[in-house]
Amino acid sequence: MKAADIVDRPAVGGQSQSCQHLFGRQHGRELLLCAFLSNAMSKEWLLANHYIIQTLPMTRKQSLSALFSISAVVPVYQCAERFSRHLDALEAFSRKVRELIWVITHSEDGSHRLAFEAANRLGGKVIEAPRGLYQAWNTGIAAAEGDFIYMSTIGDTIGEVGLTRLAGILETTKADLVISPPEIYPATYQHRSVTAHWPLFRFSDVLAPYALRRIPRPHAMLMQILAGASSLAGSCASCLFRTSVVRNRPFPTDYHHYGDTAWMYLNLPGVDLAYCPEKVARFWIHDPKIHRVVDKKQIYSLSTELSAHLPGEEQELVRRLVDSSIYIDAYRGQSPFCPWWLFPDAWRSRWIRDQIQAQLTRKLF
């Protein structure tokens, strides 16, 4: 491949894209090698780090006049055990979406091969991407041609009716993102307990008046701050994004497993959320005991930055909330032989924190 094979062309929305194209024929299908880059990235980088996109025709049963223009992004990595069940759900709604985008990372369990086989049957774009969930999402979003984006994470499923419902709400409300509470599966007591703190369940009474409507931005921002490291959107597999918005606001990749939470903190001042109260998608809990890393300093920093967009009184309450939380954390990590609850000042800070959380929650009603 020579540098001359690189072509620059404007992207949808006026953004510049640098793409490397190689057209050929293999088993009667067209191959496309492409990478979506910002202006700051060099063509040399492109040559060294291109993504492989294989464009396959969608199934013949797909309607040419699908109800909505939806691009379904399917990230595939180390998920062979759950793949066949997810494939059934994909096949059910693939006829109604504009395209499937398979974002594949080489997997030891052979997931990437299963995805290629599925793409041969259902069609869509096949893209090789580096490891990382949010890297895969961003790669798929960059390649999307539909008006809306659905993140079809393996194991979490939605049907044609659910997708149509979410798309309809985005259309009528003109919002940038519609969120909905997922159905937790398997529906065991342990799994319900694990997800009870999710903001969509915790703030269900606050959200109820905004059913099928936009959520006021100050309310959305305050709920996110109170949610801490949990995303107000819950599972992205029960949400639908407007492509133009999420393409210009990619998911951050330096926030451990909660890049979607960080996305909410960073973007809520400039995006509008709509609320669907119905459970239109299923979230599969694979391991309720899995340990997740949370950098509390990151969350406190995000909370402080987001609070700058709230009224002055609420800004001060958030500042005190963060300060009291940091104080408690200092005692928690002081000594394994002297737990935090032995310190009266730690109890006082906890009481202050709980009182402030209650004050901020009351402001939502």
Secondary structure, DSSP 8 states (H G I E B T S, - for coil): --GGGEEEEE-GGG-EEEEE----EETTEEEEEE----TTS-HHHHHHH-EEEEEE---TTS-TT-SS-EEEEEEESS-HHHHHHHHHHHHHHGGGSSEEEEEE---TTSHHHHHHHHHHHH-EEEEE--S-HHHHHHHHHHH--SSEEEE--TT-EE-HHHHHHHHHHHHHH--SEEE---EEES--HHHHHHHTTSHHHHTHHHHGGGBTSEE-HHHHHHHHHHHTTS-TT--GGG-EEEHHHHHHS---SSSTT-HHHHHHHHHGGG--EEE--S--EEEE-S-TT------HHHHHHHHHHHHTTS-HHHHHHHHHHHHHHHHHHHHHTT-TTS-GGG-HHHHHHHHHHHHHHHHHHHTT-
